[in-house]
Amino acid sequence: MIPYATVEAAEEALGRAMTWMEVAWFRHSRSTPDYCLYYESLVILLTVYSVTSLPLTLLELCAPAKLTTPYKLQPEARLSPAAFLGCYKETLRVLVLVIISPVLYLPYPILKMAGSRTGLPLPSAGEVAAQLVVYMLVEDYFGYWLHRLLHSRWAYDNIHYIHHEYPAPIGFAALHSHWVELLILGFSVFVGTVIVPCHMATFMLWLAIRGIVSVDTHSGYDFPFSPAKLIPFYGGAQCHDYHHFGGKWSQSNFAPFFTFCDYIYGTDKGYKHHKASLEKMKNMESVRSEKEGLNGSISRKQD
């Protein structure tokens, strides 16, 4: 909650005119308790998950297969509308139960003690960008090891198996998990914001980005024009799709964002072998097609 009644009072305290973003934040948060802003960030995550998954669902269900097959990582896997709806309803039920549970009251006071703030001024673009990079790197490390832990026999059979109910992942399966897994992996999302405290607006942006990335890596599609391909070391849908395909026995591609943890700890070897095999088959198919075209051309000349 911002301790100023008007924009003019806030600008006088700042000693300058506010930016349009600061004015928007002031009007939104001046009468909103801080803990409500924290819960808004969870609603943002839920909304981003729902909204970004919907176009992928419509693409798979409505677009002709011949248009989507070149980009679909497992083209033979096609789910029914009922399967998509069932996945979303079950995931939404678990997410809502987790969000309203007393457990999620704990992160807010921890954030406040760490130094998170909700007032003015808003952080600069450079500060936000630097913090987001830190959060990605921190989550990538902690998320890598927690994900590997979830692939131990007991953890997989009792917790993580729910997330792997979709060997060919879809956007809605991004958060399709046991409630315990949501809390375990949520720790890796949250811990960076305690190590490097941020403004609540940055925290909201971080959760939105995390939701988008999670849907992207579970999309089941590899689009060559995706802007995510511009991000260095980004794993994306290709890496995570291979992980889901392996199911319980998967020992590759555990990191949520980047590829270097899997490279450093040697859990990318199976995926590299898989990619090399696919490339070899593609090259062999290309050579075969060229030979068939050449033989056809020679036959026509002889005729």
Salt bridges, closest charged atoms under 4 A:
GLU22 OE2 - ARG16 NH2 2.87
ASP34 OD2 - LYS112 NZ 3.00
GLU40 OE1 - HIS28 NE2 2.70
GLU60 OE1 - LYS72 NZ 3.10
GLU90 OE2 - ARG93 NH2 2.63
GLU139 OE1 - ARG210 NE 2.67
ASP157 OD1 - LYS248 NZ 3.01
GLU165 OE1 - HIS176 NE2 2.95
GLU181 OE1 - HIS160 ND1 2.91
ASP222 OD1 - LYS229 NZ 2.86
ASP268 OD2 - LYS272 NZ 3.26
GLU285 OE1 - ARG288 NH1 2.46
